[in-house]
Amino acid sequence: MDKKSVLIVDDSSLARMMVRKIFATRFTEWTLIEAKDGEEALSLSDGSLHLALLDFNMPGMNGIELAEKLMVKHPSLAVYLVTANIQERMHQRAESMGIGFIKKPIAESKIADILQQVA
């Protein structure tokens, strides 16, 4: 069975570390690709991706703008915005694009639910 890969994009190194710890202890069959912003994420996402966990508020491009570009590059990619606060208008736009939401701080149980859906 091929390893599945998850792209984690967050300008907070602490947020990335927390998600990395969850995957390292519980979901070791997943390969992690980490980026600090949208530009880095796009440059690292050349291979096969199965899941993207994207911060919404980042310098440069926000999570929805990044999601649009990633979804063109990887049409079957499951995309989730990971955010503490999002405006209703943005929430509706993301939902219409098929993007899910995870409230920060991210819980291990929420990642488990998502991975079951993606698998």
C-alpha positions in Angstrom: 0.0 0.0 0.0 1.4 3.4 -1.0 1.8 6.0 1.7 -0.7 8.8 1.5 0.6 12.4 1.7 -0.8 15.4 3.6 0.2 19.0 2.9 0.2 21.2 6.1 0.4 24.9 5.4 0.6 27.3 8.3 2.7 30.4 8.9 2.9 29.4 12.6 5.7 26.9 13.2 3.9 26.0 16.5 0.7 25.1 14.7 2.7 23.0 12.2 4.5 21.3 15.0 1.3 20.4 16.8 -0.1 18.7 13.6 3.2 17.0 12.9 3.2 15.5 16.4 -0.4 14.1 15.9 0.6 12.5 12.7 4.0 11.2 14.1 2.3 9.5 17.0 -1.0 8.3 15.6 -1.0 8.4 11.8 2.5 7.2 10.9 1.3 5.7 7.5 1.0 9.3 6.2 3.8 11.3 4.7 3.9 14.9 5.8 4.8 17.9 3.6 5.0 21.2 5.5 5.0 24.7 4.1 5.0 28.1 5.9 3.0 29.9 3.2 1.1 29.5 -0.1 4.1 30.0 -2.4 6.2 27.4 -0.6 3.2 25.0 -0.6 2.8 25.3 -4.4 6.5 24.6 -5.0 6.4 21.5 -2.7 3.1 20.1 -4.1 4.4 18.5 -7.3 3.9 14.9 -6.2 0.8 13.0 -5.4 -1.3 14.7 -2.6 -4.3 13.2 -0.8 -5.1 15.8 1.9 -4.3 19.5 2.5 -4.7 21.2 5.8 -4.4 25.0 5.2 -4.3 27.9 7.5 -6.6 30.7 6.4 -4.7 33.8 7.6 -1.3 33.7 6.1 1.0 36.4 4.6 0.7 36.6 0.8 -2.1 34.3 -0.3 -4.8 33.2 2.1 -6.0 29.6 2.5 -8.8 29.9 0.0 -6.6 31.4 -2.7 -4.1 28.6 -2.1 -6.9 26.0 -2.1 -8.1 27.2 -5.5 -4.6 26.7 -7.0 -4.0 23.3 -5.3 -7.4 22.0 -6.4 -6.5 22.8 -10.1 -3.2 21.0 -9.7 -4.7 18.1 -7.7 -8.4 17.6 -8.7 -9.0 14.8 -6.2 -7.4 16.6 -3.3 -9.4 16.8 0.0 -8.9 20.4 1.3 -9.6 21.7 4.8 -9.1 25.2 6.1 -7.8 25.2 9.7 -8.7 28.4 11.4 -9.7 30.0 14.7 -12.0 32.6 13.1 -13.6 32.9 9.7 -16.2 35.3 8.4 -19.6 33.8 7.3 -19.1 35.1 3.7 -15.7 33.3 3.4 -17.2 30.2 5.0 -19.9 30.1 2.4 -17.4 30.6 -0.5 -15.2 27.8 0.8 -18.1 25.4 1.3 -19.3 26.1 -2.3 -15.8 25.0 -3.4 -16.0 21.8 -1.4 -13.5 22.9 1.3 -14.0 21.6 4.8 -13.3 23.4 8.1 -11.4 22.5 11.2 -11.4 24.8 14.2 -8.1 25.7 15.8 -6.5 24.3 17.9 -6.8 21.1 15.8 -7.8 18.0 17.7 -6.5 14.5 17.1 -10.1 13.2 16.9 -10.9 15.7 14.1 -7.9 14.5 12.1 -8.9 10.9 12.6 -12.4 11.7 11.3 -11.0 13.4 8.2 -8.5 10.6 7.5 -11.3 8.1 7.5 -13.2 10.1 4.9 -10.1 10.5 2.7 -9.0 6.9 2.9 
